[in-house]
Amino acid sequence: MKKEVVISAKTVEEALELAARELGADSVEKLEYTVDEEPKKGFLGIGATLAKITATYNVGGEEDALAMVKELLANMNVESTVTMTDGEAGEKKITVEGGNAAILIGHHGETLDALQYLANLAANKKVNGEKREYVKISVDVEGYRAKREETLRALARRMAEKVLKYKKSVMLEPMNPYERRIIHSEVQKIEGVSTNSIGSDSNRKVVMYLDTKKA
């Protein structure tokens, strides 16, 4: 999606900076522009004219993702507040809160993961054949992600204790890649226990086992 503004300023450079600020671009290099009028100093200030430019900016796909989520919620009659903030490493985080937003979570976050998948598709689709800069979108509902992460870390510690106590491997239920990474990460902190993933696609599971090399 492209946004366009017409800006006048004392110089073309100043007009570009103003345009970047208004369009939300983090640098003037990301703008496409034409100079409609060159600035003229005039004589003793008389007859001076400002520089005038028309600048366009290809808005990041995060705006399309945000619009898609809002439209989807409206169609589902989910009356909640939807906001977008900056996450880590350039990620954009869409948060849904209030109202009946909890129905978007689903069993172990399955519905939420599907919503996040759709948001990423919307953010990174080609518009009119134009290649846009890749952006990663995360979607959270009522702080579910943080709660689920703590639940998984507690599960990892509890199952690791069983492995150490009974000297037997433990297999967890199928999890998505994000949740498996949390389990692997937590177990890495525990001496004597290691993890591995087995299975394929949506049936991939984490296995915890004794590892004397870590002990």
N, C-alpha and C positions, 0 to 999 in steps of 0.2 A: 504494500500500500504506500502510495507516494503522497507527501504533504508539500504544499507549495505556499510561498509567501513572497510578497513584493516589499522590499526594504529600501529606504532612502537614508543616506548618511553622508558625512563630509567626504569620505573616501570609499573606494570599493572595498578595501580591506576591512574597514569598520563596518560596512554594510554586511559583509560576509560573517563577521563575528556576531553581529546582532541576529542574523538569519539563523545561524547555527544554534544560538541560545533559544530562539523562539521555536525552532523545529525540534529541539531536543537532541540534536546531533552532538557527539562529544568532541568533534573537530570539524573545521571548515573543509578538510580534505574529503569528507564524506558527502559534501554537497555537490549538486550539479547546478550551474547557474549561468545566466546570460546577463551581460551588462546592457541595460536599456538606455541609460544615459551616463555619460562620463561627467565627472565633476568639473565645474569651471569656477575659477577664483574671482573673475570679474575685475573691475577696476575700482580700487578703494572700497571694495565690498559691494559695489553696485553691479548688478547683473550676475552675481554669483549663483550657481546652481549646485544642488547636491547630486551625489552619485546615486543612481537608481538601479537595483538589480532584481531579477526574478530568480529565486532559489528554490530548488526542490530537494527533498530528502526521502530516500526509500526507507520508510519506517521499519524497524526490526519486527520480525515475526512474532515477538512476544505480545504485541498489540492484537494481532489476529487471534492468538491463543486466548488472551483475556476476553476478547469479544465472543469467541466461540463458547467459552465456559459460561459466560453470562447469559448467552442466548439459550444454551442447553438447560440451564437452571430455570430460566423463565418458562421454557416449554414444559418442564417437569413440575411447574408450580412450586419450586423450592424458593422460599422467600428468605434469602440470606444476603449478607454483605460479602462482596468479592473484591479483594484488593491484590495488588501486585507490588512486590518489593525486590530489591537486589539480593541475591543469594551469594554463595561462595563461588569463586573462580568464574565469574561472569554469568552464573546461573540466574534465572528469573524465577521467583517463587510466587505462585498464586495461592492465596489463602481464602478459604470459604468459612465464614463464621455466622452463628446466630440462626434463629428460625428453626427450620426442620432440616438443617444441613447434614445431620448425622446419618440420614438415609443414604448419603453418597459414599459412605465408608464401605459397607458390605462386610462379608465374612473375612476376617483377617485382612481387610483393606483391599479386597479383590475389585470392588466397584471403583474405589478410589484410584487404584492402579490403572484401570481401564480409562478413567477420566483423564489421568495424567498422560497416558499413551495418545489419546485423541488430541490433547492440548499440544503435545510435541509434533504431531502430524500437521496441525494447523499452523504452528509456528514456523515450520521448515518446508512447507510446500512451495513450489515455484509459482510465482505470480506473473502471468503474461510471458512465460518463458524466461523470466529474469532469475538469475542465481542470487540468492540472498545469503547473508552470513549466518552460519549455523548458530542456533541458540538452544540451550538446554532449559527445559521447563520442569519445575517440580510443583506438584499440587498437594495441598494439605487441607484437611477439614477438621476444625475444632481441635487443633493441636494433636491430631491422631498420630502423626509420624513420630514425634518425640516420645509419646506414651508407648507406642508399639516397640520402639527401639529399646527402651528401658525394660520392657517385658521380655524381649528376646535376649538381652544381655543377662538378665536374671535367670532365664531358662538355661542359657549356656553355662553359667556358673553352677547351677544346680545339677545339670546332667554331667558336667565334668567331675563333680564330686562323686557321682555314682560310678563313673568309669574308674576313678582312683580307688574307691572303696571296694567294688566288686571285681575289679580287674577284667571287666568285660566291655566290649564296644557297645555304643548306644547309637541308634538311628533315629533321627528326628523326622517329623512329618514333612511333606513336600513344601518348599518355600520358593519365592521368587529370588532372582539374583541379588536384589538389594538386601533382603532379609538374611540370605545366606552369608553375605559379606559381613553383616553385623555379628553373626555367630562365629565365623572364622576369626574376626578381629578380637572378640572377647576371649576366645579360647587361647589365642596366641600369648595372652598374659599369664596363663596357668601352666605351671611346670608339670611335666609328666603326661600331658594330654595334647593330642593333635587332632586335626580334622581333615576330612576329605569330602568331596561331593560326588555322588553317584546318581545314575539315572539320566533321563533325557527330558528336555523341554519342561513342561509344567509339572512333571513328576520327579524332578531333581531334588535329592535329599542330602542333608549333611550327616555324615557319620563321624562320631567321636571315638577315639581309640587310645590305648596306652602307648606312650612314646617314651621309651627309656632314654633316648638321646636327649630329650628335653629335661629329664629329671635331674 
